[in-house]
Amino acid sequence: MYALVEIKGHQFKAEKGAVLQIDRVNAETGSALEFETVLLVSNDKGVQIGAPYVAGAKVKATISGTARGEKTISYKYKRRKSYHRTVGNRQMYTMIKVEDIVLA
């Protein structure tokens, strides 16, 4: 059984026991989360597609920690103006473990 769930504007494939890397959530490690924005659920009975969301479907997860992504380098440059600048960024992520997919 798996579900496609929308979290903070991104879509993820959630299976029971899977660990997902989502954008940072301000919550403590070990706290529980519920996502009701389930787009699709596939199980033994078939596939349910939401319009836009599947009614009564939830994905339950717990926060397992935080992580930082790879550093991305951005370079700004204006020709003939003697201007250049290097900017780096490391995105913060939250790791969540999917506990259960619930259908109503």
Secondary structure, DSSP 8 states (H G I E B T S, - for coil): -EEEEEETTEEEEEETT-EEEEE--SS-TT-EEEE--EEEEEETTEEEE-SSS-TT-EEEEEEEEEEEEEEEEEEEEETTTTEEEEEEEEEEEEEEEEEEEE--
